[in-house]
Amino acid sequence: MKFDAINFKEKFTKFNDHWSPRVIAEMNDYQFKLAKVEGEFVWRNHPDTDEVFIVIEGSLNIEFREGVVTLNSGEMFVIPKGMEHKPLAVNECKIMLVEPKGVVNTGDSDSELTAPNDMWV
């Protein structure tokens, strides 16, 4: 076993793509993913799992059909499974996602923004 801490700042320097999560760790069947986001994403939902957004740096809006939540650095929000949502960031925002292995970033939506799974950094 390696005893090296995972440094978020260092990991964020290793990629520039927006809306393309990178895996940094696994725990049981869950993955911890970092992503850089900017602009609007797609409406989607994850019918079989909750999804956690943690803002590391910047500001992120998550729109719902009934309202919106704004997350700033150091804040998080859990989206219940099956709830339709659309993230958007006016300026680049750095986030962490925590979700089961195999979850597709665009959920049930088919989009050009669908990223490959299991991309490690």
Secondary structure by P-SEA (a helix, b strand, c coil): cccbbbbaaaaaaacccccbbbbccccccbbbbbbccccbbbbbbbccbbbbbbbccbbbbbbcccbbbbbcccbbbbbcccccbbbbbcccccccccccccccccccccccccccccccc
